[in-house]
Amino acid sequence: MKPLTRPARLTPGARVAVVAPSGPVERDQLAAGVDILRAWNLDPVVAPHVLDRHREFDYLAGGDADRARDLERAWCDPTVSAVFCARGGYGAARMADLVDWTAMRAAGPKVFLGYSDITTLHEAFAERLGLATLHGPMVAVADFLKNTRAQDHLRATLFEPESVRVIAPEGAAALVAGRARGVTLGGCVSLLAADLGTAHGRVSARGGLLCVEDTGEEAYRLDRILTQLLRAGWLEGVAGIALGSWEDCEPAGGVRALFADRLGGLGVPIVEDFGFGHCEGALTVPFGLPAELDAEAGTLTLEVPALA
C-alpha cells in the first residue's frame, strides 16, 4: 500500500464548501457549525442541496444526483480549498458512482473531511483520486458543535498539522502488543464490508494501518462483518489495527472479546479505545499517510503532517 497525495493545509480566509452526501441535515445545527468555521477565519459556503429532504426516503438528504452534483461542483470550484461533510447517516453509496471522478481528479487535491457513512467516500477518494483524506468531526454534528477537544484537534490538523503528528488518545490500550508501520485507512467497519466486491472497492488492506469504529451494531453483527472481511481475504497482510469508538454497540467487555477472537489471530499489533469515530471528543485521523502504530504506548505517529 502506497501513501497517497496530501492536499495543502488551510490558511486564514480559505473558502470551504459544506456538502451533505448522506443523511438529512438540521438547519440549526448547520448554522451553528458554519458559525464555528467563520470563527476560525474560514469562508464557508453551503452547497445548494444540503438542506434537502428526499421525497420518499426521509433518511436521505435529497436526491442521489443532487447530492453527487453538490460534491462534484464544490470540488471542481477553483475558489474552494476544502470540502467538509455536514453529517453522515446513510446515502453515500447511492451517489458515489454518480460523481464525475475524472473531473474531480482534474481539479486537483483538496482537503476532504467526514466520518461515519462518509467512509464510502474516503475509500472512493483513495481509490479513484489517490488522495489522502481526514476522518474527523463534521460540521452539523453535535460533537463538533459542543466538544472543545474535537474542535481543537481538527483545527490543529487543518492549520498546523505538524503539531498533531502524534495521535495519543487518553485511555488507549494494547489488545495485542507490538509496533507496526503502514499506511492509514479505515472508517466505519460496516461500510468497509459493504464496499467489498464493488467496482471501485479497495482490494485489500495489505500494508495498511487499519483504523476502524462503528455505532449501533450488536455483537453478532460485528462478528458477521469481521468474519466477512476475514473470509474475503481483505485483512490478509494488514500491518496493524486501531480500534476507535463503538457507541451503542455491545458492552465494552463483549466487544473486546469479539475483537480478540476475530482479529487476534492476524498476529498484528492492535490498540483499542483509540478515541476516534462516534465518541465524545473524537480526534481527527488522516487516511492515506505512512505512520507507525505503537499498541503498548497507545500512539499513532504520522511520518509526515496530515496536510502539506
Long-range contacts (C-beta under 8 A, 24 or more apart in sequence): 1-182, 1-183, 1-185, 1-205, 1-206, 1-207, 1-208, 2-183, 3-132, 3-183, 3-288, 3-289, 3-290, 3-304, 4-126, 4-130, 4-131, 4-132, 4-183, 4-287, 4-288, 4-289, 5-109, 5-129, 5-130, 5-131, 5-132, 5-288, 6-109, 6-132, 6-288, 6-289, 6-304, 6-305, 6-306, 6-307, 6-308, 7-82, 7-109, 7-110, 7-111, 7-112, 7-131, 7-132, 7-307, 7-308, 8-81, 8-109, 8-111, 8-307, 8-308, 9-158, 9-159, 9-160, 9-161, 9-305, 9-307, 9-308, 10-42, 10-81, 10-82, 10-111, 10-158, 10-159, 10-307, 11-159, 12-41, 12-42, 13-41, 13-42, 13-43, 14-42, 14-43, 14-81, 14-82, 15-42, 15-43, 15-44, 15-45, 15-79, 15-80, 15-81, 16-42, 16-43, 16-44, 16-45, 16-80, 16-81, 16-82, 16-83, 16-84, 16-111, 17-44, 17-45, 17-46, 17-47, 17-74, 17-75, 17-77, 17-80, 17-82, 17-83, 17-84, 18-44, 18-45, 18-46, 18-47, 18-50, 18-83, 18-84, 18-85, 18-86, 18-139, 18-140, 19-47, 19-50, 19-67, 19-70, 19-71, 19-74, 19-83, 19-84, 19-85, 19-86, 20-47, 20-49, 20-50, 20-51, 20-52, 20-61, 20-62, 20-67, 20-70, 20-85, 20-86, 20-87, 21-61, 21-67, 21-68, 21-70, 21-71, 21-85, 21-91, 21-92, 21-95, 21-114, 21-117, 21-118, 21-121, 22-60, 22-61, 22-67, 22-85, 22-87, 22-88, 22-89, 22-90, 22-91, 22-92, 22-116, 22-117, 22-118, 23-59, 23-60, 23-61, 23-87, 23-88, 23-89, 23-90, 23-91, 23-117, 24-51, 24-52, 24-53, 24-54, 24-58, 24-59, 24-60, 24-61, 24-89, 25-50, 25-51, 25-61, 25-86, 25-87, 25-140, 26-140, 27-51, 29-140, 29-141, 29-142, 29-145, 30-86, 30-139, 30-140, 32-140, 32-145, 33-86, 33-138, 33-139, 33-140, 33-141, 33-144, 33-145, 34-139, 36-139, 36-144, 36-145, 36-151, 37-84, 37-139, 40-155, 40-158, 40-159, 44-84, 44-139, 45-74, 45-80, 47-71, 47-73, 47-74, 50-86, 59-89, 59-90, 59-91, 60-90, 60-91, 60-94, 61-86, 61-89, 61-91, 64-91, 64-94, 64-95, 64-98, 65-95, 65-98, 67-91, 67-95, 68-95, 68-96, 68-98, 68-99, 71-95, 71-99, 71-121, 72-99, 72-100, 72-103, 72-104, 75-104, 75-107, 75-110, 76-103, 76-104, 76-106, 76-107, 78-107, 80-110, 81-110, 81-111, 82-110, 82-111, 82-112, 82-113, 82-158, 83-110, 83-111, 83-112, 83-113, 84-113, 84-114, 84-138, 84-139, 85-113, 85-114, 85-118, 85-121, 85-138, 85-139, 86-138, 86-139, 86-140, 86-141, 87-116, 87-138, 87-139, 87-140, 87-141, 88-114, 88-115, 88-116, 88-117, 88-118, 88-138, 88-141, 89-116, 89-117, 90-117, 91-117, 92-117, 92-118, 92-119, 92-120, 92-121, 93-117, 93-120, 93-191, 93-194, 93-195, 96-120, 96-121, 96-124, 96-200, 97-199, 97-200, 99-124, 101-128, 101-129, 104-128, 104-129, 105-129, 111-158, 111-307, 113-138, 113-154, 113-284, 114-138, 115-187, 115-188, 115-276, 115-277, 115-278, 115-282, 116-187, 116-188, 116-215, 116-277, 116-278, 117-188, 117-191, 118-187, 119-186, 119-187, 119-188, 119-191, 119-192, 120-191, 120-194, 120-195, 122-185, 122-186, 122-187, 122-287, 123-187, 123-191, 123-192, 123-195, 123-200, 123-201, 123-202, 124-200, 126-185, 126-202, 126-287, 126-288, 127-200, 127-201, 127-202, 128-200, 131-288, 132-286, 132-287, 132-288, 132-289, 132-306, 133-286, 133-287, 133-288, 134-158, 134-284, 134-285, 134-286, 134-287, 134-306, 135-186, 135-187, 135-211, 135-276, 135-284, 135-285, 135-286, 135-287, 136-276, 136-282, 136-283, 136-284, 136-285, 137-282, 137-284, 143-279, 143-280, 143-281, 143-282, 147-280, 147-281, 147-282, 148-281, 149-281, 149-283, 150-280, 150-281, 150-282, 150-283, 153-283, 153-284, 154-284, 157-284, 157-286, 157-306, 157-307, 158-307, 161-305, 161-306, 161-307, 162-305, 164-284, 164-306, 165-301, 165-302, 165-304, 165-305, 165-306, 166-299, 166-300, 166-301, 166-302, 167-283, 167-285, 167-299, 167-300, 167-301, 167-302, 168-297, 168-298, 168-299, 168-300, 169-273, 169-274, 169-275, 169-276, 169-283, 169-298, 170-275, 171-273, 171-275, 171-298, 172-271, 172-272, 172-273, 172-274, 172-275, 172-298, 172-299, 173-271, 173-272, 173-273, 173-298, 174-269, 174-270, 174-271, 174-272, 174-295, 174-296, 174-298, 175-243, 175-256, 175-259, 175-260, 175-263, 175-264, 175-270, 175-271, 175-272, 175-295, 176-260, 176-263, 176-264, 176-267, 176-268, 176-269, 176-270, 176-295, 177-269, 177-295, 177-296, 178-240, 178-268, 178-269, 178-295, 178-296, 179-240, 179-269, 179-292, 179-293, 179-294, 179-295, 180-209, 180-239, 180-240, 180-268, 180-269, 180-292, 180-293, 181-209, 181-239, 181-290, 181-291, 181-292, 181-293, 182-207, 182-208, 182-209, 182-238, 182-239, 182-240, 182-290, 182-291, 182-293, 183-207, 183-208, 183-209, 183-288, 183-289, 183-290, 183-291, 184-208, 184-209, 184-211, 184-285, 184-286, 184-287, 184-288, 184-289, 184-291, 184-300, 184-302, 185-209, 185-210, 185-211, 185-287, 185-288, 186-210, 186-211, 186-212, 186-213, 186-242, 186-285, 186-287, 187-211, 187-212, 187-213, 187-287, 188-212, 188-213, 188-214, 188-215, 188-277, 189-213, 189-214, 189-222, 189-225, 189-226, 189-229, 190-214, 190-217, 190-221, 190-225, 192-229, 192-234, 193-225, 193-228, 193-229, 196-228, 196-229, 196-232, 196-234, 202-234, 203-234, 204-233, 204-234, 204-235, 204-236, 204-237, 205-234, 205-235, 205-237, 205-238, 206-236, 206-237, 206-238, 207-237, 207-238, 207-239, 208-238, 208-239, 209-238, 209-239, 209-240, 209-241, 209-242, 209-291, 209-293, 209-300, 210-235, 210-238, 210-240, 210-241, 210-242, 211-241, 211-242, 211-244, 211-274, 211-276, 211-285, 211-287, 211-300, 212-241, 212-242, 212-243, 212-244, 213-243, 213-244, 213-245, 213-246, 213-276, 213-277, 213-278, 213-279, 214-246, 214-249, 214-277, 214-278, 215-245, 215-246, 215-247, 215-248, 215-249, 215-277, 215-278, 216-247, 216-248, 216-249, 217-246, 217-249, 218-249, 218-250, 219-249, 219-250, 219-254, 219-255, 219-258, 222-246, 222-249, 222-250, 222-255, 222-258, 223-258, 223-262, 226-258, 226-259, 226-262, 226-263, 227-262, 230-262, 235-263, 235-266, 238-266, 238-268, 239-268, 239-293, 240-268, 240-269, 240-270, 240-271, 240-293, 240-295, 241-266, 241-268, 241-269, 241-270, 241-271, 241-293, 242-270, 242-271, 242-274, 242-276, 242-285, 242-293, 242-300, 243-270, 243-271, 243-272, 243-273, 243-274, 244-274, 244-275, 244-276, 244-277, 244-279, 244-282, 245-275, 245-276, 245-277, 245-278, 245-279, 245-282, 246-277, 247-277, 247-278, 247-279, 269-293, 269-294, 269-295, 270-295, 271-295, 271-298, 274-298, 274-300
